[in-house]
Amino acid sequence: MYENTYPNKRFGHTLEFLKKHISTDEPVLDLGVENPFSKIMKAEGYQVENTSGEDLDVVYTTVVQSEATVVTAFEIFEHLLAPFNVLREIKANKLVASIPLRLWFSPAYQSKTDPWDRHYHEFEDWQFNWLLEKTGWVIKDSAKWTNPVNKIGLRPLLRTFTPRYYIVYAERAQ
């Protein structure tokens, strides 16, 4: 469905993982403003509500008041100073979240022009797992994939076999 190019490869993997765990009849709160992937979810039949751009480090109103049974968070938590807080406040009982993994050969992403587009955290998989477990989530499934780029050099070579993205399906601990 999606060719093997950025961001299509990421979207293809994410959609396949989402469909594996979440049915289209479950209402979804997608953390972050409407974006290309939330539009894909809607086109695939998901009932998606997005947050409105509020600072999720300090304002949880939408998260707390949402009646969605599923929360999705695709490449959001690395932008927050304190992802622990919003993860703890989620009322839904299912979570599908993806993050870019920390790469030893590449520094954390920092936009030169957009102060909101910065990665405060680039987790290793075990760190993200620990964060989820500490905030009351039980991981039921996970996957990783690479993000090769069509360039020459050591970093592009490393990207062909080093996983860049990590996605989890978790349920609220009982």
KARAPE-V513445 format. One record per helix or strand. SS is the DSSP state (hx for helix, st for strand). FROM is the first residue (numbers start at 0). LEN is the number of residues. Records with the same first field share a line. If there is no record, write none. Layout:
SS = FROM-LEN / FROM-LEN
//
This chain:
hx = 7-14 / 35-8 / 60-5 / 76-3 / 82-7 / 124-10 / 153-6
st = 27-3 / 47-3 / 69-5 / 93-8 / 102-1 / 105-1 / 109-1 / 117-1 / 122-1 / 136-10 / 162-10
//
